[in-house]
Amino acid sequence: MRNLVKRLDKILTKVEENLIFVLMLAMLVVVFIGIMNRFILKESLPWAEELSRYLLIWSALIGASLGVKHSVHISIDAVTNFLPARLQRGIVILSYLISFSFCITVLVIGIPFVLRLMETNQLSPAMRIPIYFAYASVPVGIFFMAIRYFCLTVYECTTNRHAVEKVETDKEVLAG
């Protein structure tokens, strides 16, 4: 099971890193073109600001999943550091399960919301593209995060050790 989780983690990492690279590069190009157009041609591109905003949202939500992998999200561990190792491990597993449950809840709410938006044929103000393209970033990013929390939970539950190491060490091992 751990090998499957490690393989899934590697695949997801490649997909996320490449998506973020493409999205951020596209955002850089769009913003650069918008700035050059405004200062050289003295005209603004109404779609540039909207497109760069949507690209930023997509990259931030996909990046949040990488944040789970690298353990950069906010956590309060001042109290848990004083607990016994076994209890710390239980709290880590519980926090992963709560985070996974939150992601599933957002998916259960977000997917139908995006599907309803698809039915409305609502368009974005400047680019006139279907608005659900922008809103779909939430379920997609949350889905990636759910996979990450699932992988971390499986890894933590299948690790046979008596003393709990730091979570950062676990994540380095999971990252392979």
C-alpha positions as MATLAB code, in Angstrom:
seq = 'MRNLVKRLDKILTKVEENLIFVLMLAMLVVVFIGIMNRFILKESLPWAEELSRYLLIWSALIGASLGVKHSVHISIDAVTNFLPARLQRGIVILSYLISFSFCITVLVIGIPFVLRLMETNQLSPAMRIPIYFAYASVPVGIFFMAIRYFCLTVYECTTNRHAVEKVETDKEVLAG';
ca = [
       0.000    0.000    0.000;
       2.829    2.382    0.849;
       4.435    1.812   -2.562;
       1.154    2.651   -4.253;
       0.888    5.818   -2.163;
       4.465    6.796   -3.031;
       3.784    6.251   -6.738;
       0.564    8.270   -6.535;
       2.456   11.023   -4.724;
       5.145   11.162   -7.423;
       2.586   11.323  -10.226;
       0.523   13.978   -8.454;
       3.641   16.024   -7.734;
       4.671   15.994  -11.408;
       1.160   16.968  -12.541;
       0.871   19.770   -9.981;
       4.337   21.197  -10.573;
       3.868   21.216  -14.348;
       0.384   22.739  -14.114;
       1.598   25.454  -11.769;
       4.571   26.185  -14.030;
       2.350   26.541  -17.108;
      -0.261   28.621  -15.267;
       2.297   30.977  -13.719;
       4.173   31.337  -17.009;
       0.927   32.145  -18.811;
       0.059   34.668  -16.109;
       3.479   36.296  -16.455;
       3.081   36.582  -20.228;
      -0.482   37.964  -19.981;
       0.479   40.567  -17.373;
       3.575   41.561  -19.364;
       1.523   41.969  -22.546;
      -1.088   43.962  -20.626;
       1.533   46.304  -19.168;
       3.332   46.768  -22.488;
       0.057   47.425  -24.263;
      -0.964   49.992  -21.660;
       2.316   51.928  -21.649;
       3.375   51.625  -25.278;
       0.071   51.625  -27.161;
      -1.796   53.604  -24.476;
      -4.631   51.045  -24.548;
      -5.558   48.555  -21.897;
      -6.561   45.007  -22.662;
      -9.775   44.359  -20.727;
      -9.290   40.595  -20.804;
      -5.696   40.620  -19.467;
      -6.604   41.459  -15.880;
      -9.419   38.915  -15.800;
      -7.332   36.142  -17.332;
      -4.404   36.802  -14.993;
      -6.790   36.693  -12.026;
      -8.188   33.307  -13.106;
      -4.701   31.933  -13.722;
      -3.615   33.087  -10.264;
      -6.635   31.434   -8.638;
      -5.980   28.153  -10.432;
      -2.272   28.148   -9.556;
      -2.958   29.042   -5.907;
      -5.482   26.251   -5.439;
      -3.296   23.662   -7.131;
      -0.352   25.019   -5.159;
      -2.296   24.481   -1.945;
      -2.020   20.757   -2.603;
       1.742   21.050   -2.894;
       1.571   22.985    0.369;
       0.032   19.898    1.978;
       2.859   17.759    0.621;
       5.554   20.097    1.960;
       3.703   20.774    5.243;
       3.629   24.541    4.825;
       0.037   25.102    5.892;
      -0.589   26.693    9.256;
      -0.638   24.297   12.180;
      -0.493   24.758   15.910;
       1.835   22.253   17.489;
       2.821   24.048   20.691;
       0.635   21.776   22.802;
       1.237   18.535   20.909;
       5.018   18.858   21.256;
       4.635   18.227   24.992;
       2.551   15.069   24.516;
       3.882   11.505   24.428;
       5.006   10.233   21.007;
       2.080    7.818   20.552;
      -0.442   10.549   21.312;
       1.333   12.921   18.918;
       1.005   10.316   16.188;
      -2.701    9.927   16.934;
      -3.226   13.666   16.754;
      -1.351   13.853   13.438;
      -3.550   11.093   12.008;
      -6.667   12.779   13.380;
      -5.652   16.117   11.828;
      -5.123   14.421    8.455;
      -8.522   12.739    8.708;
     -10.245   16.013    9.631;
      -8.514   17.790    6.746;
      -9.457   14.970    4.364;
     -13.071   15.171    5.580;
     -13.087   18.926    5.013;
     -11.823   18.404    1.459;
     -14.528   15.818    0.771;
     -17.170   18.194    2.167;
     -15.975   21.001   -0.109;
     -16.035   18.580   -3.054;
     -19.587   17.475   -2.232;
     -20.673   21.109   -2.228;
     -18.365   22.402   -4.979;
     -18.981   19.873   -7.741;
     -22.764   20.371   -7.863;
     -22.215   24.131   -7.688;
     -19.961   24.057  -10.745;
     -22.391   21.734  -12.540;
     -25.226   24.213  -11.874;
     -23.045   27.023  -13.231;
     -22.544   24.981  -16.397;
     -26.319   24.920  -16.873;
     -26.676   28.698  -16.506;
     -24.371   29.515  -19.438;
     -23.083   32.497  -17.457;
     -20.074   34.172  -19.063;
     -17.169   36.057  -17.559;
     -17.375   39.847  -17.935;
     -14.335   40.604  -20.097;
     -13.339   37.407  -21.884;
     -16.861   36.057  -22.362;
     -15.809   32.499  -21.469;
     -18.030   30.223  -19.371;
     -17.653   31.322  -15.747;
     -17.514   27.745  -14.520;
     -13.930   27.564  -15.836;
     -12.925   29.908  -13.026;
     -15.089   28.249  -10.370;
     -13.909   24.749  -11.305;
     -10.546   25.606   -9.775;
     -11.944   25.059   -6.283;
     -13.072   21.429   -6.719;
      -9.942   20.577   -8.729;
      -7.550   22.056   -6.154;
      -9.478   20.535   -3.255;
      -9.502   17.150   -5.005;
      -5.699   17.261   -5.227;
      -5.537   18.222   -1.546;
      -7.852   15.324   -0.623;
      -5.529   12.910   -2.404;
      -2.571   14.376   -0.504;
      -4.291   14.015    2.882;
      -5.320   10.469    1.993;
      -1.711    9.609    1.105;
      -0.381   11.166    4.297;
      -2.966    9.303    6.393;
      -2.151    5.964    4.761;
       1.552    6.567    5.164;
       1.204    7.545    8.815;
      -1.068    4.584    9.600;
       1.168    2.027    7.871;
       4.417    3.215    9.382;
       5.545    0.694   11.989;
       7.571    2.593   14.498;
       7.361    2.975   18.236;
       8.721    6.479   18.483;
       7.115    9.135   16.334;
       9.539   11.169   14.289;
       8.849   14.711   13.249;
       6.165   15.140   10.591;
       8.686   16.884    8.343;
      10.788   13.700    8.245;
       7.704   11.672    7.287;
       6.945   14.002    4.452;
      10.510   13.844    3.148;
      10.270   10.041    3.085;
       6.853   10.237    1.373;
       8.225   12.634   -1.214;
      10.761    9.912   -2.057;
];
